Amino acid sequence: MVAAHQTPLGQFRARQKRQGLMRLEVQVRKDDAALVRNIAKALSDPEREEAVRNLLSARFGAPGSVGLKALLAAAPLDGIDLERPTDPGRAIDL
């Protein structure tokens, strides 16, 4: 869309996007609204953003993708017999 034909709201949102900001809407309980607002303010404060981001990421961040090898290494395998029997089963005539 040509900039001359954009609405002021569209221009504002495009400017915000260029600055790396994203519009986000969340629904929380009434009691938690002030808490979420304070978290958003802390994340936008240059003096506190790094500490807040690290704290939130450590507590609520998504776990990194774990490969099968790491998943198996972390599995509790105590008391599980991992040896396969060598019995070939029944004899088959081909």
N, CA, C and O atoms as CSV, one atom per row, in Angstrom:
chain,resi,resn,atom,element,x,y,z
A,1,MET,N,N,0.840,-1.163,0.000
A,1,MET,CA,C,0.000,0.000,0.000
A,1,MET,C,C,0.896,1.241,0.000
A,1,MET,O,O,1.909,1.266,0.700
A,2,VAL,N,N,0.545,2.249,-0.760
A,2,VAL,CA,C,1.321,3.470,-0.830
A,2,VAL,C,C,1.162,4.224,0.489
A,2,VAL,O,O,0.075,4.260,1.065
A,3,ALA,N,N,2.255,4.826,0.960
A,3,ALA,CA,C,2.229,5.495,2.268
A,3,ALA,C,C,1.179,6.595,2.331
A,3,ALA,O,O,0.626,6.850,3.401
A,4,ALA,N,N,0.890,7.254,1.210
A,4,ALA,CA,C,-0.094,8.334,1.210
A,4,ALA,C,C,-1.505,7.808,1.438
A,4,ALA,O,O,-2.378,8.552,1.884
A,5,HIS,N,N,-1.734,6.544,1.140
A,5,HIS,CA,C,-3.061,5.975,1.289
A,5,HIS,C,C,-3.244,5.206,2.592
A,5,HIS,O,O,-4.331,4.694,2.861
A,6,GLN,N,N,-2.207,5.120,3.392
A,6,GLN,CA,C,-2.333,4.414,4.659
A,6,GLN,C,C,-3.053,5.280,5.672
A,6,GLN,O,O,-2.945,6.507,5.662
A,7,THR,N,N,-3.777,4.623,6.532
A,7,THR,CA,C,-4.425,5.343,7.618
A,7,THR,C,C,-3.367,5.679,8.671
A,7,THR,O,O,-2.310,5.050,8.712
A,8,PRO,N,N,-3.643,6.643,9.496
A,8,PRO,CA,C,-2.679,6.945,10.569
A,8,PRO,C,C,-2.381,5.738,11.455
A,8,PRO,O,O,-1.250,5.564,11.907
A,9,LEU,N,N,-3.386,4.910,11.704
A,9,LEU,CA,C,-3.162,3.714,12.509
A,9,LEU,C,C,-2.228,2.753,11.781
A,9,LEU,O,O,-1.342,2.164,12.400
A,10,GLY,N,N,-2.417,2.592,10.483
A,10,GLY,CA,C,-1.538,1.732,9.699
A,10,GLY,C,C,-0.110,2.251,9.678
A,10,GLY,O,O,0.839,1.473,9.760
A,11,GLN,N,N,0.042,3.553,9.568
A,11,GLN,CA,C,1.378,4.158,9.609
A,11,GLN,C,C,2.035,3.936,10.962
A,11,GLN,O,O,3.222,3.623,11.042
A,12,PHE,N,N,1.253,4.101,12.026
A,12,PHE,CA,C,1.779,3.892,13.371
A,12,PHE,C,C,2.247,2.456,13.554
A,12,PHE,O,O,3.333,2.217,14.082
A,13,ARG,N,N,1.433,1.503,13.120
A,13,ARG,CA,C,1.804,0.099,13.281
A,13,ARG,C,C,3.003,-0.276,12.429
A,13,ARG,O,O,3.825,-1.091,12.848
A,14,ALA,N,N,3.120,0.301,11.241
A,14,ALA,CA,C,4.291,0.043,10.396
A,14,ALA,C,C,5.549,0.613,11.050
A,14,ALA,O,O,6.610,-0.009,11.008
A,15,ARG,N,N,5.428,1.784,11.649
A,15,ARG,CA,C,6.565,2.397,12.349
A,15,ARG,C,C,6.985,1.550,13.547
A,15,ARG,O,O,8.176,1.357,13.791
A,16,GLN,N,N,6.010,1.050,14.288
A,16,GLN,CA,C,6.304,0.197,15.428
A,16,GLN,C,C,7.008,-1.086,14.973
A,16,GLN,O,O,7.941,-1.556,15.624
A,17,LYS,N,N,6.553,-1.640,13.856
A,17,LYS,CA,C,7.151,-2.865,13.321
A,17,LYS,C,C,8.606,-2.622,12.915
A,17,LYS,O,O,9.466,-3.466,13.163
A,18,ARG,N,N,8.881,-1.491,12.301
A,18,ARG,CA,C,10.265,-1.154,11.925
A,18,ARG,C,C,11.155,-1.000,13.149
A,18,ARG,O,O,12.359,-1.247,13.079
A,19,GLN,N,N,10.577,-0.596,14.258
A,19,GLN,CA,C,11.343,-0.433,15.494
A,19,GLN,C,C,11.493,-1.750,16.249
A,19,GLN,O,O,12.103,-1.792,17.318
A,20,GLY,N,N,10.939,-2.819,15.694
A,20,GLY,CA,C,11.078,-4.132,16.318
A,20,GLY,C,C,10.028,-4.425,17.370
A,20,GLY,O,O,10.187,-5.359,18.156
A,21,LEU,N,N,8.955,-3.644,17.400
A,21,LEU,CA,C,7.890,-3.867,18.373
A,21,LEU,C,C,6.769,-4.663,17.738
A,21,LEU,O,O,6.569,-4.630,16.524
A,22,MET,N,N,6.047,-5.374,18.571
A,22,MET,CA,C,4.958,-6.216,18.102
A,22,MET,C,C,3.742,-5.985,18.975
A,22,MET,O,O,3.839,-5.900,20.199
A,23,ARG,N,N,2.604,-5.886,18.326
A,23,ARG,CA,C,1.349,-5.721,19.068
A,23,ARG,C,C,0.927,-7.086,19.582
A,23,ARG,O,O,0.922,-8.072,18.845
A,24,LEU,N,N,0.574,-7.126,20.851
A,24,LEU,CA,C,0.216,-8.394,21.474
A,24,LEU,C,C,-0.969,-8.171,22.394
A,24,LEU,O,O,-0.999,-7.219,23.174
A,25,GLU,N,N,-1.933,-9.052,22.294
A,25,GLU,CA,C,-3.102,-8.957,23.165
A,25,GLU,C,C,-3.186,-10.234,23.979
A,25,GLU,O,O,-3.109,-11.335,23.434
A,26,VAL,N,N,-3.340,-10.086,25.263
A,26,VAL,CA,C,-3.485,-11.244,26.142
A,26,VAL,C,C,-4.721,-11.044,27.007
A,26,VAL,O,O,-5.150,-9.918,27.259
A,27,GLN,N,N,-5.274,-12.143,27.448
A,27,GLN,CA,C,-6.402,-12.082,28.350
A,27,GLN,C,C,-5.990,-12.732,29.663
A,27,GLN,O,O,-5.579,-13.892,29.699
A,28,VAL,N,N,-6.107,-11.969,30.730
A,28,VAL,CA,C,-5.736,-12.454,32.054
A,28,VAL,C,C,-6.858,-12.117,33.023
A,28,VAL,O,O,-7.752,-11.328,32.719
A,29,ARG,N,N,-6.789,-12.729,34.185
A,29,ARG,CA,C,-7.767,-12.399,35.219
A,29,ARG,C,C,-7.566,-10.961,35.669
A,29,ARG,O,O,-6.478,-10.397,35.552
A,30,LYS,N,N,-8.616,-10.398,36.174
A,30,LYS,CA,C,-8.601,-9.005,36.613
A,30,LYS,C,C,-7.503,-8.767,37.650
A,30,LYS,O,O,-6.856,-7.720,37.645
A,31,ASP,N,N,-7.298,-9.735,38.533
A,31,ASP,CA,C,-6.294,-9.593,39.583
A,31,ASP,C,C,-4.872,-9.575,39.018
A,31,ASP,O,O,-3.972,-8.995,39.626
A,32,ASP,N,N,-4.667,-10.202,37.866
A,32,ASP,CA,C,-3.334,-10.308,37.281
A,32,ASP,C,C,-3.023,-9.206,36.280
A,32,ASP,O,O,-1.887,-9.115,35.814
A,33,ALA,N,N,-3.987,-8.371,35.936
A,33,ALA,CA,C,-3.788,-7.346,34.912
A,33,ALA,C,C,-2.657,-6.381,35.287
A,33,ALA,O,O,-1.817,-6.056,34.448
A,34,ALA,N,N,-2.634,-5.933,36.515
A,34,ALA,CA,C,-1.585,-5.004,36.940
A,34,ALA,C,C,-0.212,-5.670,36.887
A,34,ALA,O,O,0.774,-5.030,36.522
A,35,LEU,N,N,-0.145,-6.929,37.244
A,35,LEU,CA,C,1.114,-7.665,37.198
A,35,LEU,C,C,1.636,-7.763,35.768
A,35,LEU,O,O,2.822,-7.536,35.524
A,36,VAL,N,N,0.765,-8.098,34.825
A,36,VAL,CA,C,1.182,-8.219,33.422
A,36,VAL,C,C,1.622,-6.859,32.886
A,36,VAL,O,O,2.601,-6.772,32.146
A,37,ARG,N,N,0.909,-5.804,33.253
A,37,ARG,CA,C,1.311,-4.453,32.830
A,37,ARG,C,C,2.692,-4.092,33.388
A,37,ARG,O,O,3.517,-3.514,32.680
A,38,ASN,N,N,2.940,-4.431,34.645
A,38,ASN,CA,C,4.239,-4.142,35.250
A,38,ASN,C,C,5.360,-4.928,34.590
A,38,ASN,O,O,6.470,-4.418,34.435
A,39,ILE,N,N,5.080,-6.161,34.203
A,39,ILE,CA,C,6.088,-6.954,33.494
A,39,ILE,C,C,6.389,-6.317,32.146
A,39,ILE,O,O,7.551,-6.218,31.754
A,40,ALA,N,N,5.353,-5.885,31.432
A,40,ALA,CA,C,5.556,-5.240,30.133
A,40,ALA,C,C,6.362,-3.948,30.295
A,40,ALA,O,O,7.239,-3.658,29.482
A,41,LYS,N,N,6.072,-3.184,31.325
A,41,LYS,CA,C,6.826,-1.952,31.576
A,41,LYS,C,C,8.284,-2.250,31.896
A,41,LYS,O,O,9.180,-1.551,31.423
A,42,ALA,N,N,8.525,-3.280,32.695
A,42,ALA,CA,C,9.888,-3.645,33.059
A,42,ALA,C,C,10.671,-4.112,31.830
A,42,ALA,O,O,11.864,-3.828,31.717
A,43,LEU,N,N,10.018,-4.819,30.916
A,43,LEU,CA,C,10.686,-5.271,29.701
A,43,LEU,C,C,11.003,-4.121,28.755
A,43,LEU,O,O,11.926,-4.221,27.946
A,44,SER,N,N,10.250,-3.034,28.846
A,44,SER,CA,C,10.512,-1.886,27.973
A,44,SER,C,C,11.454,-0.871,28.616
A,44,SER,O,O,11.860,0.089,27.961
A,45,ASP,N,N,11.805,-1.064,29.874
A,45,ASP,CA,C,12.729,-0.164,30.560
A,45,ASP,C,C,14.173,-0.590,30.259
A,45,ASP,O,O,14.563,-1.708,30.594
A,46,PRO,N,N,14.966,0.283,29.633
A,46,PRO,CA,C,16.335,-0.104,29.268
A,46,PRO,C,C,17.206,-0.532,30.455
A,46,PRO,O,O,18.114,-1.346,30.285
A,47,GLU,N,N,16.948,-0.006,31.629
A,47,GLU,CA,C,17.766,-0.332,32.793
A,47,GLU,C,C,17.440,-1.712,33.367
A,47,GLU,O,O,18.309,-2.368,33.942
A,48,ARG,N,N,16.197,-2.150,33.213
A,48,ARG,CA,C,15.779,-3.410,33.829
A,48,ARG,C,C,15.512,-4.528,32.833
A,48,ARG,O,O,15.326,-5.674,33.242
A,49,GLU,N,N,15.486,-4.229,31.540
A,49,GLU,CA,C,15.018,-5.220,30.574
A,49,GLU,C,C,15.850,-6.496,30.556
A,49,GLU,O,O,15.290,-7.589,30.473
A,50,GLU,N,N,17.160,-6.386,30.630
A,50,GLU,CA,C,18.003,-7.580,30.561
A,50,GLU,C,C,17.781,-8.492,31.771
A,50,GLU,O,O,17.655,-9.708,31.626
A,51,ALA,N,N,17.736,-7.899,32.958
A,51,ALA,CA,C,17.535,-8.697,34.169
A,51,ALA,C,C,16.153,-9.353,34.174
A,51,ALA,O,O,16.014,-10.518,34.548
A,52,VAL,N,N,15.147,-8.610,33.764
A,52,VAL,CA,C,13.788,-9.154,33.738
A,52,VAL,C,C,13.682,-10.257,32.698
A,52,VAL,O,O,13.086,-11.302,32.959
A,53,ARG,N,N,14.255,-10.035,31.521
A,53,ARG,CA,C,14.204,-11.034,30.452
A,53,ARG,C,C,14.907,-12.323,30.880
A,53,ARG,O,O,14.401,-13.418,30.631
A,54,ASN,N,N,16.062,-12.198,31.520
A,54,ASN,CA,C,16.784,-13.380,31.992
A,54,ASN,C,C,15.988,-14.134,33.049
A,54,ASN,O,O,15.919,-15.362,33.024
A,55,LEU,N,N,15.391,-13.398,33.971
A,55,LEU,CA,C,14.593,-14.013,35.028
A,55,LEU,C,C,13.388,-14.753,34.451
A,55,LEU,O,O,13.118,-15.894,34.826
A,56,LEU,N,N,12.665,-14.102,33.536
A,56,LEU,CA,C,11.489,-14.734,32.941
A,56,LEU,C,C,11.862,-15.912,32.055
A,56,LEU,O,O,11.168,-16.929,32.046
A,57,SER,N,N,12.951,-15.781,31.311
A,57,SER,CA,C,13.384,-16.875,30.439
A,57,SER,C,C,13.819,-18.083,31.248
A,57,SER,O,O,13.537,-19.221,30.874
A,58,ALA,N,N,14.506,-17.837,32.357
A,58,ALA,CA,C,14.961,-18.946,33.198
A,58,ALA,C,C,13.774,-19.684,33.813
A,58,ALA,O,O,13.808,-20.906,33.957
A,59,ARG,N,N,12.744,-18.956,34.167
A,59,ARG,CA,C,11.597,-19.579,34.848
A,59,ARG,C,C,10.556,-20.118,33.876
A,59,ARG,O,O,10.017,-21.205,34.086
A,60,PHE,N,N,10.265,-19.359,32.800
A,60,PHE,CA,C,9.147,-19.711,31.935
A,60,PHE,C,C,9.537,-19.954,30.485
A,60,PHE,O,O,8.670,-20.241,29.660
A,61,GLY,N,N,10.807,-19.848,30.159
A,61,GLY,CA,C,11.242,-20.019,28.779
A,61,GLY,C,C,10.995,-21.426,28.279
A,61,GLY,O,O,10.979,-22.391,29.043
A,62,ALA,N,N,10.803,-21.513,26.982
A,62,ALA,CA,C,10.581,-22.824,26.376
A,62,ALA,C,C,11.876,-23.615,26.422
A,62,ALA,O,O,12.947,-23.074,26.147
A,63,PRO,N,N,11.788,-24.871,26.761
A,63,PRO,CA,C,13.004,-25.684,26.771
A,63,PRO,C,C,13.548,-25.814,25.357
A,63,PRO,O,O,12.782,-25.904,24.397
A,64,GLY,N,N,14.849,-25.823,25.229
A,64,GLY,CA,C,15.467,-25.960,23.923
A,64,GLY,C,C,15.158,-27.316,23.326
A,64,GLY,O,O,14.809,-28.259,24.037
A,65,SER,N,N,15.286,-27.404,22.031
A,65,SER,CA,C,15.000,-28.682,21.398
A,65,SER,C,C,16.065,-29.685,21.813
A,65,SER,O,O,17.263,-29.422,21.709
A,66,VAL,N,N,15.616,-30.815,22.274
A,66,VAL,CA,C,16.501,-31.853,22.766
A,66,VAL,C,C,16.468,-33.003,21.769
A,66,VAL,O,O,15.396,-33.458,21.369
A,67,GLY,N,N,17.633,-33.463,21.374
A,67,GLY,CA,C,17.710,-34.586,20.459
A,67,GLY,C,C,17.434,-35.897,21.172
A,67,GLY,O,O,17.359,-35.950,22.400
A,68,LEU,N,N,17.285,-36.939,20.395
A,68,LEU,CA,C,16.993,-38.256,20.945
A,68,LEU,C,C,18.125,-38.750,21.830
A,68,LEU,O,O,17.884,-39.370,22.866
A,69,LYS,N,N,19.354,-38.477,21.428
A,69,LYS,CA,C,20.501,-38.933,22.208
A,69,LYS,C,C,20.503,-38.302,23.602
A,69,LYS,O,O,20.726,-38.992,24.596
A,70,ALA,N,N,20.258,-36.998,23.674
A,70,ALA,CA,C,20.222,-36.318,24.971
A,70,ALA,C,C,19.025,-36.776,25.791
A,70,ALA,O,O,19.114,-36.896,27.013
A,71,LEU,N,N,17.917,-37.031,25.127
A,71,LEU,CA,C,16.729,-37.498,25.827
A,71,LEU,C,C,16.960,-38.867,26.441
A,71,LEU,O,O,16.566,-39.110,27.582
A,72,LEU,N,N,17.595,-39.766,25.694
A,72,LEU,CA,C,17.891,-41.096,26.222
A,72,LEU,C,C,18.929,-41.048,27.336
A,72,LEU,O,O,18.848,-41.818,28.294
A,73,ALA,N,N,19.907,-40.146,27.217
A,73,ALA,CA,C,20.928,-40.018,28.254
A,73,ALA,C,C,20.323,-39.522,29.564
A,73,ALA,O,O,20.800,-39.878,30.642
A,74,ALA,N,N,19.279,-38.706,29.477
A,74,ALA,CA,C,18.659,-38.147,30.675
A,74,ALA,C,C,17.592,-39.072,31.262
A,74,ALA,O,O,17.108,-38.825,32.367
A,75,ALA,N,N,17.221,-40.121,30.549
A,75,ALA,CA,C,16.153,-41.017,31.014
A,75,ALA,C,C,16.634,-41.861,32.187
A,75,ALA,O,O,17.774,-42.326,32.189
A,76,PRO,N,N,15.784,-42.061,33.175
A,76,PRO,CA,C,16.148,-42.921,34.308
A,76,PRO,C,C,16.045,-44.387,33.902
A,76,PRO,O,O,14.941,-44.915,33.765
A,77,LEU,N,N,17.174,-45.043,33.711
A,77,LEU,CA,C,17.192,-46.428,33.246
A,77,LEU,C,C,17.618,-47.407,34.331
A,77,LEU,O,O,17.964,-48.546,34.020
A,78,ASP,N,N,17.604,-47.001,35.574
A,78,ASP,CA,C,17.988,-47.886,36.668
A,78,ASP,C,C,16.991,-49.024,36.794
A,78,ASP,O,O,15.781,-48.801,36.851
A,79,GLY,N,N,17.508,-50.249,36.838
A,79,GLY,CA,C,16.658,-51.407,37.032
A,79,GLY,C,C,15.991,-51.921,35.772
A,79,GLY,O,O,15.192,-52.854,35.843
A,80,ILE,N,N,16.292,-51.343,34.629
A,80,ILE,CA,C,15.697,-51.801,33.381
A,80,ILE,C,C,16.723,-52.656,32.651
A,80,ILE,O,O,17.862,-52.234,32.446
A,81,ASP,N,N,16.318,-53.851,32.263
A,81,ASP,CA,C,17.205,-54.767,31.550
A,81,ASP,C,C,17.187,-54.404,30.067
A,81,ASP,O,O,16.150,-54.511,29.412
A,82,LEU,N,N,18.319,-53.980,29.545
A,82,LEU,CA,C,18.395,-53.557,28.156
A,82,LEU,C,C,18.968,-54.634,27.239
A,82,LEU,O,O,19.170,-54.384,26.051
A,83,GLU,N,N,19.230,-55.816,27.767
A,83,GLU,CA,C,19.760,-56.909,26.955
A,83,GLU,C,C,18.619,-57.607,26.223
A,83,GLU,O,O,17.579,-57.901,26.812
A,84,ARG,N,N,18.822,-57.869,24.938
A,84,ARG,CA,C,17.820,-58.580,24.143
A,84,ARG,C,C,18.107,-60.079,24.182
A,84,ARG,O,O,19.270,-60.480,24.161
A,85,PRO,N,N,17.082,-60.901,24.238
A,85,PRO,CA,C,17.310,-62.348,24.221
A,85,PRO,C,C,17.815,-62.785,22.844
A,85,PRO,O,O,17.429,-62.220,21.820
A,86,THR,N,N,18.681,-63.793,22.837
A,86,THR,CA,C,19.232,-64.288,21.570
A,86,THR,C,C,18.396,-65.402,20.984
A,86,THR,O,O,18.774,-65.958,19.953
A,87,ASP,N,N,17.275,-65.756,21.592
A,87,ASP,CA,C,16.396,-66.807,21.111
A,87,ASP,C,C,15.786,-66.364,19.781
A,87,ASP,O,O,15.091,-65.348,19.740
A,88,PRO,N,N,16.029,-67.101,18.691
A,88,PRO,CA,C,15.494,-66.685,17.388
A,88,PRO,C,C,14.008,-66.976,17.251
A,88,PRO,O,O,13.403,-66.583,16.254
A,89,GLY,N,N,13.412,-67.640,18.204
A,89,GLY,CA,C,11.986,-67.946,18.106
A,89,GLY,C,C,11.773,-69.308,17.487
A,89,GLY,O,O,12.610,-70.191,17.672
A,90,ARG,N,N,10.720,-69.510,16.779
A,90,ARG,CA,C,10.425,-70.821,16.187
A,90,ARG,C,C,11.175,-71.005,14.878
A,90,ARG,O,O,11.568,-70.036,14.228
A,91,ALA,N,N,11.365,-72.250,14.506
A,91,ALA,CA,C,12.052,-72.567,13.257
A,91,ALA,C,C,11.057,-72.479,12.101
A,91,ALA,O,O,9.919,-72.935,12.211
A,92,ILE,N,N,11.492,-71.898,11.015
A,92,ILE,CA,C,10.634,-71.728,9.849
A,92,ILE,C,C,11.274,-72.419,8.650
A,92,ILE,O,O,12.455,-72.203,8.380
A,93,ASP,N,N,10.524,-73.242,7.931
A,93,ASP,CA,C,11.015,-73.874,6.714
A,93,ASP,C,C,10.694,-72.965,5.530
A,93,ASP,O,O,9.539,-72.614,5.288
A,94,LEU,N,N,11.731,-72.599,4.808
A,94,LEU,CA,C,11.517,-71.760,3.625
A,94,LEU,C,C,11.713,-72.554,2.394
A,94,LEU,O,O,11.578,-72.025,1.291
